[in-house]
Amino acid sequence: MLYDDGHTGTIRSQVDQIWNAFWSGGVSNPLSVIEQLTFLMFIKRLDDLHTLAERKAEDLGLPMERRIFPEGSDDKGEPYANMRWSQFKNSEAREMMRIVDEHVFPFLRQMGEAGSSYGTHMKDARLGFSNPNLLAKVVQMLDDIPMDDRDTKGDVYEYMLGKIASAGANGQFRTPRHIIQLMVHIMAPTPTDTICDPAAGTSGFLVEAGEYLRATHPQMLRNAEQRDHFHNHMFHGFDFDSTMLRIGAMNMTLHGIENPDISYRDSLAEEHGTDAGAYSLILANPPFAGSLDYDTTAKDLLKIVKTKKTELLFMGLFLRLLRTGGRAAVVVPDGVLFGSCPSSYKMGHYSGLSIGGSGSFM
C-alpha cells in the first residue's frame, strides 16, 4: 500500500494529477480511465522489457532473446523503433497521437491475435480519446513516476485501482484490501500451492497471495523449480469481462509475476473437465447475480448442486475445482452459512466469509 511518507506521498499526488488530467480531458468514467492507463503502462512496460533484452544481449555479446519490437517497419511504413515509449514520448503532441493511435495500438492488437503472452488481453485495445494534448500530458506524467522497482510499480497500480472503488458505481469490482489480506493470511499459501480465483476481477486475491509468498517464503525465488512454479504455474484467474482481464493481468505483471494464467472464462457456464481437481487453494469474492437458467449453467455443476442460485453454484464450482485436501476462503451471502434467503441477495449485499477444506465449507 502507498503510505503517506514523503516519497509515496509524492507518487500518490502524481497519480492524482494523472487522474485529474483524464477527467478534465473528458474521460470521466473511472473504468475507462484505468483501462487507458493500463494500455499506456503496458506500452511502457513493453519498451522496458525490450531495453532490458537489448542490454543483456549487449553485455553478453549475443543476439537478442526476446525482441518485442521487430526490426524494420509496419505495413504502413512506420518504423517499429518509433513505436517504443522511449522514442515517441519526446514527440510533439499531434505526432505522438498519430504514432500511438495509428501504429502502436494496431501493433498491440496484432500481438494479441498472434497469441503473444504480452498481448493476450490486447486484442481489442483502442485509444479511448482523441485529444493529443491529453495524451502528451499523461505520457509525460507517467514517465515522471519512478517505477523502477516492483514494489513501487505494484503500489502505483493498486492506488489507481483504489480509485475505481472510491468512485462508487464501479466499487463492486474491488474487494476491500484488508478483507483480501485477512483471507490470504488465514489460508497461508505455500510455495507448492496452485491457486485459483474463478471470478478474478482485478486479480486482488492472486496479487496478495503472491505478496504473502514473497514475504513469508523468500527462499522460494532462489530455488529454480519453485521460482518457475511461482511465475508460470501457480496463479490462475478467470473472468468474462475483457476489461477486467486486462486490468487483472497488468496488476499481476506489475507485481512481478511473469506469466500468470489470467484468461477468459464464464465460470458458471463452461464445463470444467480440464481443470477439475486442479487447484490446492481457491480465494474468491464471486459476483452473486441472483438466479441462472438451467440451460445456461454448466452441467457438471448441476450434478453437484441442482440449483439456479449463483451463490450455491459458485460453491459447487469451488468443490469441483479443488483437489482432495484443498482449501478455500471465499466471500458468500449470509444465507449460504445460515440457511436463510433474504431478498437482499438480489441487491448484491453479502457479508459471510466461508473458510474450509475441500468438501467442508463452514
C-alpha positions as CSV (number, residue, x, y, z in Angstrom):
1,M,0.0,0.0,0.0
2,L,1.1,3.6,-0.6
3,Y,1.6,5.2,2.8
4,D,1.9,8.9,3.2
5,D,5.6,9.3,3.8
6,G,7.4,11.9,1.6
7,H,8.3,9.6,-1.3
8,T,5.0,7.8,-1.6
9,G,3.0,10.9,-0.9
10,T,4.6,12.5,-3.9
11,I,3.8,9.4,-6.1
12,R,0.2,9.5,-4.8
13,S,0.0,13.2,-5.8
14,Q,1.4,12.4,-9.2
15,V,-1.3,9.7,-9.8
16,D,-4.0,12.1,-8.6
17,Q,-2.7,14.6,-11.2
18,I,-2.9,12.0,-14.0
19,W,-6.4,11.1,-12.9
20,N,-7.5,14.7,-12.9
21,A,-5.9,15.2,-16.3
22,F,-8.2,12.5,-17.7
23,W,-11.2,14.0,-16.1
24,S,-10.5,17.5,-17.4
25,G,-9.8,16.0,-20.8
26,G,-13.2,14.5,-21.0
27,V,-12.5,10.9,-19.9
28,S,-14.7,10.7,-16.7
29,N,-15.7,7.0,-16.4
30,P,-13.3,5.6,-13.7
31,L,-13.2,2.2,-15.5
32,S,-12.3,3.9,-18.8
33,V,-9.5,5.9,-17.1
34,I,-7.9,2.8,-15.6
35,E,-8.3,0.9,-18.9
36,Q,-6.5,3.7,-20.8
37,L,-3.8,3.9,-18.1
38,T,-3.4,0.1,-18.3
39,F,-2.8,0.4,-22.1
40,L,-0.2,3.1,-21.6
41,M,1.5,1.3,-18.8
42,F,1.6,-1.8,-20.9
43,I,3.1,0.1,-23.8
44,K,5.8,1.5,-21.4
45,R,6.5,-1.9,-20.0
46,L,7.0,-3.4,-23.5
47,D,9.7,-0.8,-24.1
48,D,11.3,-1.6,-20.7
49,L,11.4,-5.3,-21.5
50,H,12.8,-4.6,-24.9
51,T,15.5,-2.3,-23.4
52,L,16.4,-5.0,-20.8
53,A,16.8,-7.6,-23.5
54,E,19.0,-5.2,-25.6
55,R,21.3,-4.6,-22.6
56,K,21.5,-8.2,-21.8
57,A,22.4,-9.1,-25.4
58,E,25.0,-6.3,-25.5
59,D,26.6,-7.3,-22.2
60,L,26.9,-11.0,-23.3
61,G,27.7,-10.3,-26.9
62,L,24.8,-12.5,-28.0
63,P,21.7,-12.0,-30.3
64,M,18.6,-10.7,-28.5
65,E,16.5,-13.4,-26.9
66,R,13.1,-11.6,-26.7
67,R,12.8,-9.0,-29.4
68,I,9.4,-7.3,-28.8
69,F,9.6,-4.6,-31.4
70,P,10.7,-6.1,-34.7
71,E,13.3,-4.6,-36.9
72,G,12.1,-2.6,-39.9
73,S,8.7,-1.0,-40.4
74,D,5.0,-2.0,-40.1
75,D,2.7,-2.4,-43.1
76,K,2.0,1.4,-43.2
77,G,5.7,2.2,-43.4
78,E,6.2,3.4,-39.8
79,P,9.5,2.1,-38.2
80,Y,8.8,-0.1,-35.2
81,A,11.5,1.8,-33.4
82,N,9.2,4.9,-33.4
83,M,6.6,2.9,-31.5
84,R,8.7,2.5,-28.5
85,W,7.8,4.6,-25.5
86,S,11.3,5.9,-25.1
87,Q,11.0,7.3,-28.7
88,F,7.5,8.7,-29.0
89,K,7.4,10.3,-25.5
90,N,9.7,13.0,-27.0
91,S,7.4,13.8,-29.9
92,E,5.2,16.8,-30.4
93,A,1.6,16.1,-29.2
94,R,-0.1,15.6,-32.6
95,E,2.8,13.5,-33.9
96,M,2.6,11.4,-30.7
97,M,-1.1,10.9,-31.2
98,R,-0.5,9.8,-34.8
99,I,2.1,7.2,-33.8
100,V,0.2,5.9,-30.8
101,D,-3.3,5.8,-32.3
102,E,-2.4,4.7,-35.9
103,H,0.6,2.4,-35.2
104,V,1.2,1.4,-31.5
105,F,-2.4,0.3,-30.9
106,P,-2.6,-1.8,-34.1
107,F,0.7,-3.3,-33.1
108,L,-0.8,-4.2,-29.7
109,R,-3.8,-5.8,-31.3
110,Q,-1.5,-7.7,-33.7
111,M,0.4,-9.1,-30.7
112,G,-2.9,-10.3,-29.2
113,E,-4.0,-12.0,-32.3
114,A,-0.6,-13.7,-32.6
115,G,-1.1,-15.2,-29.1
116,S,1.8,-13.3,-27.5
117,S,1.9,-13.7,-23.8
118,Y,2.4,-9.9,-23.7
119,G,-0.6,-9.1,-25.9
120,T,-3.1,-11.8,-24.9
121,H,-5.6,-9.3,-23.5
122,M,-4.9,-6.5,-26.0
123,K,-6.9,-8.0,-29.0
124,D,-9.4,-5.2,-28.9
125,A,-7.2,-2.4,-27.5
126,R,-8.2,1.1,-28.6
127,L,-7.1,4.6,-27.6
128,G,-10.2,5.9,-25.9
129,F,-9.8,9.6,-26.5
130,S,-8.8,11.9,-29.4
131,N,-7.1,14.8,-27.6
132,P,-3.4,15.0,-28.5
133,N,-2.6,17.3,-25.6
134,L,-4.2,14.9,-23.1
135,L,-2.1,12.0,-24.5
136,A,1.1,14.0,-24.3
137,K,0.4,15.2,-20.8
138,V,-0.5,11.7,-19.5
139,V,2.6,10.1,-21.2
140,Q,4.8,12.8,-19.6
141,M,3.2,12.3,-16.2
142,L,3.5,8.5,-16.3
143,D,7.1,8.9,-17.4
144,D,7.8,11.1,-14.4
145,I,6.7,8.5,-11.9
146,P,9.7,6.5,-10.7
147,M,8.6,2.9,-11.2
148,D,12.0,1.1,-11.3
149,D,11.2,-1.5,-8.6
150,R,8.4,-4.0,-8.3
151,D,7.0,-2.6,-5.0
152,T,6.6,0.9,-6.4
153,K,5.0,-0.3,-9.7
154,G,2.6,-2.5,-7.8
155,D,1.7,0.2,-5.3
156,V,1.1,2.8,-8.0
157,Y,-1.3,0.4,-9.8
158,E,-3.1,-0.6,-6.5
159,Y,-3.6,3.1,-5.8
160,M,-5.1,3.6,-9.2
161,L,-7.4,0.6,-8.8
162,G,-8.5,2.0,-5.4
163,K,-9.9,5.0,-7.3
164,I,-12.4,2.6,-9.0
165,A,-13.8,1.6,-5.7
166,S,-13.9,5.1,-4.3
167,A,-15.8,6.2,-7.4
168,G,-18.8,4.2,-6.1
169,A,-20.5,3.0,-9.2
170,N,-17.8,0.5,-10.0
171,G,-17.0,-0.4,-6.4
172,Q,-18.2,-3.9,-6.9
173,F,-15.0,-4.7,-8.8
174,R,-12.9,-4.3,-5.7
175,T,-12.9,-6.4,-2.5
176,P,-11.6,-4.2,0.3
177,R,-7.8,-4.7,0.7
178,H,-8.0,-5.6,4.4
179,I,-10.5,-8.4,3.7
180,I,-8.3,-9.8,1.0
181,Q,-5.3,-9.7,3.3
182,L,-7.2,-11.4,6.1
183,M,-8.3,-14.3,3.9
184,V,-4.9,-14.8,2.4
185,H,-3.2,-14.8,5.8
186,I,-5.7,-17.3,7.2
187,M,-5.1,-19.6,4.2
188,A,-1.2,-19.1,4.4
189,P,-0.3,-20.0,0.8
190,T,2.8,-22.2,0.4
191,P,5.3,-22.4,-2.5
192,T,3.8,-25.7,-3.6
193,D,0.2,-24.4,-3.9
194,T,-1.7,-23.9,-7.1
195,I,-4.0,-21.0,-6.6
196,C,-7.2,-20.1,-8.4
197,D,-9.7,-17.2,-8.3
198,P,-12.7,-18.2,-10.7
199,A,-14.0,-14.6,-10.5
200,A,-10.7,-12.8,-10.6
201,G,-11.7,-9.2,-11.5
202,T,-8.6,-7.1,-10.9
203,S,-6.7,-10.1,-9.5
204,G,-6.5,-8.7,-6.0
205,F,-6.5,-12.1,-4.3
206,L,-3.9,-13.5,-6.6
207,V,-1.7,-10.4,-6.2
208,E,-2.0,-10.6,-2.3
209,A,-1.2,-14.3,-2.4
210,G,2.0,-13.5,-4.4
211,E,3.0,-10.7,-2.0
212,Y,2.4,-13.0,1.0
213,L,4.6,-15.7,-0.5
214,R,7.4,-13.3,-1.2
215,A,7.3,-12.1,2.4
216,T,7.0,-15.4,4.1
217,H,8.9,-17.7,1.8
218,P,11.6,-15.5,0.2
219,Q,13.9,-18.6,-0.4
220,M,11.3,-19.8,-2.9
221,L,12.6,-17.4,-5.6
222,R,16.1,-18.7,-5.2
223,N,15.0,-22.3,-5.9
224,A,14.8,-22.8,-9.7
225,E,11.9,-25.2,-9.6
226,Q,9.8,-23.2,-7.1
227,R,10.6,-19.9,-9.0
228,D,9.4,-21.5,-12.2
229,H,6.2,-22.7,-10.5
230,F,5.6,-19.2,-9.0
231,H,6.0,-17.3,-12.2
232,N,4.4,-19.8,-14.7
233,H,2.1,-22.3,-13.0
234,M,0.9,-21.1,-9.6
235,F,-1.7,-18.4,-10.3
236,H,-4.9,-18.9,-12.3
237,G,-7.6,-16.2,-12.6
238,F,-10.8,-16.3,-14.7
239,D,-13.3,-13.6,-15.7
240,F,-15.7,-13.0,-18.6
241,D,-15.1,-9.2,-18.7
242,S,-12.3,-8.3,-21.1
243,T,-11.6,-5.0,-19.4
244,M,-11.2,-6.8,-16.0
245,L,-8.9,-9.4,-17.6
246,R,-6.7,-6.6,-19.0
247,I,-6.6,-4.8,-15.6
248,G,-6.0,-8.0,-13.7
249,A,-3.2,-9.2,-16.0
250,M,-1.5,-5.9,-15.7
251,N,-1.9,-5.9,-11.9
252,M,-0.2,-9.3,-11.8
253,T,2.6,-8.2,-14.2
254,L,3.4,-5.0,-12.3
255,H,3.6,-7.1,-9.0
256,G,6.4,-9.1,-10.6
257,I,4.5,-12.3,-11.6
258,E,5.8,-13.0,-15.1
259,N,3.3,-15.4,-16.7
260,P,0.1,-15.9,-14.7
261,D,-2.9,-17.7,-16.3
262,I,-5.4,-14.8,-16.5
263,S,-7.9,-16.0,-19.0
264,Y,-11.4,-15.6,-20.3
265,R,-14.0,-18.0,-18.9
266,D,-17.6,-17.8,-17.8
267,S,-17.0,-20.0,-14.7
268,L,-20.7,-21.0,-14.2
269,A,-21.5,-21.7,-17.8
270,E,-18.5,-23.7,-19.1
271,E,-17.7,-27.3,-18.3
272,H,-14.7,-27.8,-16.0
273,G,-13.4,-31.2,-17.1
274,T,-9.9,-29.9,-18.0
275,D,-9.2,-28.4,-14.6
276,A,-11.4,-30.3,-12.2
277,G,-9.4,-31.0,-9.0
278,A,-6.5,-28.9,-10.3
279,Y,-6.2,-26.4,-7.5
280,S,-5.0,-26.7,-3.9
281,L,-6.2,-23.2,-2.9
282,I,-9.2,-21.1,-4.0
283,L,-9.5,-17.4,-3.0
284,A,-12.6,-15.6,-4.3
285,N,-15.3,-13.0,-3.9
286,P,-17.6,-14.0,-6.8
287,P,-20.5,-11.8,-8.1
288,F,-23.9,-13.0,-6.9
289,A,-26.4,-12.2,-9.6
290,G,-29.5,-14.0,-8.3
291,S,-30.5,-16.9,-10.5
292,L,-29.4,-18.5,-13.8
293,D,-31.4,-20.7,-16.2
294,Y,-30.6,-24.4,-16.0
295,D,-29.8,-24.5,-19.7
296,T,-27.1,-21.8,-19.4
297,T,-25.4,-23.5,-16.4
298,A,-22.5,-25.9,-16.7
299,K,-23.9,-29.5,-16.4
300,D,-21.0,-30.7,-14.2
301,L,-22.0,-28.1,-11.6
302,L,-25.7,-29.1,-11.7
303,K,-24.6,-32.6,-10.8
304,I,-23.0,-31.3,-7.6
305,V,-25.8,-28.9,-6.7
306,K,-29.1,-28.6,-8.7
307,T,-30.0,-25.0,-8.2
308,K,-30.4,-21.8,-10.1
309,K,-28.9,-19.7,-7.3
310,T,-25.5,-18.3,-8.3
311,E,-24.1,-18.3,-4.7
312,L,-24.7,-22.1,-4.5
313,L,-23.5,-22.7,-8.0
314,F,-20.2,-21.0,-7.1
315,M,-19.9,-23.2,-4.0
316,G,-20.4,-26.2,-6.3
317,L,-17.7,-24.8,-8.6
318,F,-15.2,-24.4,-5.8
319,L,-15.8,-28.0,-4.8
320,R,-15.3,-29.1,-8.5
321,L,-12.1,-27.2,-8.9
322,L,-10.4,-28.1,-5.6
323,R,-8.2,-31.1,-5.4
324,T,-8.6,-33.6,-2.5
325,G,-7.3,-31.9,0.6
326,G,-7.5,-28.5,-1.0
327,R,-8.8,-25.4,0.9
328,A,-10.7,-22.3,0.1
329,A,-11.5,-18.9,1.5
330,V,-14.5,-17.2,-0.2
331,V,-17.0,-14.5,0.4
332,V,-20.6,-15.7,0.4
333,P,-24.0,-14.3,1.2
334,D,-25.3,-14.9,4.8
335,G,-27.8,-17.4,3.6
336,V,-25.1,-19.9,2.5
337,L,-23.9,-20.0,6.1
338,F,-27.2,-19.8,7.9
339,G,-29.7,-21.3,5.6
340,S,-31.8,-18.2,5.1
341,C,-32.5,-16.5,1.8
342,P,-33.0,-12.7,2.4
343,S,-34.2,-10.7,-0.6
344,S,-31.1,-8.6,-0.2
345,Y,-29.1,-11.2,-2.1
346,K,-30.5,-9.9,-5.4
347,M,-29.2,-6.5,-4.5
348,G,-25.7,-7.9,-4.0
349,H,-25.5,-7.4,-0.2
350,Y,-23.4,-10.2,1.4
351,S,-21.2,-10.4,4.4
352,G,-20.4,-14.1,5.1
353,L,-16.9,-15.4,4.9
354,S,-16.6,-19.1,4.2
355,I,-13.4,-20.9,5.1
356,G,-12.7,-24.6,4.9
357,G,-11.2,-27.6,3.3
358,S,-12.4,-29.5,0.3
359,G,-15.9,-30.6,0.9
360,S,-16.3,-28.8,4.2
361,F,-17.1,-25.2,3.9
362,M,-18.0,-23.7,7.2
